[in-house]
Amino acid sequence: MGNIGDERYKATMKELLEWGRAILLAIALAYFIRSFLFSPYIVDGRSMVETLHDGERVIVNELSYRLEQPKRGDIIVFQFDENSAYIKRVIGIPGDIVEVKDDNLYINGELVSEPYIEKKKRKLHSRGLILTEDVKPVKVKDGQLFVMGDNRRNSKDSREFGTIDIDQVIGRADLVFWPIDSFRFLNE
């Protein structure tokens, strides 16, 4: 009779140990993913409206730019200063000459289509207004990015504070996950 109780005890302890290992592995894996691969961020402000809205939550892929450089059009999160991170769109990459003239974006002298702001631009133009003030040509230096918010009339961005160091980039905003009815992928 003692053997049956000992066997059950050993089986129970073995199962508890296996569960403990699985839980510790899950915690370690979650920590690794959260620390080095993906992080949630809350959109704070209106600088990216219509693309992103105040209070939406996004997943930022922190691994993406360890493998490749940011591309024009990517939506990125970067460390602006010690206390704040910004979310903006990459407009110019190293070597580009960025210019805005008559509410049109030019990169290296070529007109650039910006479908993410066209609706807002048309709406403003119908009222005799513009979305983006003129920007004199800016050459983006090596290791730098020129960024702007999609809500150009209400965005603190490279037009005000200049280009940013690529080293300031935390990652690429890949999807909106909250509120749930706003779930969508970005940068597509």
Phi, psi and omega in degrees: 000323179296327181294320181296317179296319178296320180294319178296317179300313180297319179295318179295315179297320179296317179295317178298319178296317178297317177297318178300315177298316180298318180293316178298319177296318179296318179295315179297318179295316178297318178298314180299313180298314182293324184278327190237347186241303185224141178221145174275143175226151177255128176290125182238101179119182187248013187291344181248008177299135013271349183290314180229149183240151179308131178092347177292152179249134183237154172261127180254125179276105182276346181276332189309314185271004168278339182257334182210167179273153175301149180245156174304135179095343178297144172263121186238158169247132179224153179281111181281311176213189183304328188251355186217144174245143179246154174241124184213174178256137176287123179255315181233141179247170183309133179094343180287150168249116184259134178212142172239125181221128180055041178067023177236140179269133176237132173242123182053038177081357182256135177297133182248130175284135178233077184300335182289347178238000186301317182299313180295321180297313179299318180300314180293318180299324180295340178257009179077019181249166176242159179271318187235122174296156178300143175235121177296153183308130178236124176271125180276119183284164175304139178077012183236163175223146172256122185235148174217152172280154179288335177268073192303332181282349184220051183220127170272116186208199185300339175295333181259313186254004178084186181290162178245155175286138176303330179296341179282344185288126177276318180171183181261130175286116186258329180203153173264126181245351180210138001293153188303325181285355176254008182306127178195156175271146178250174175057034178258000000 
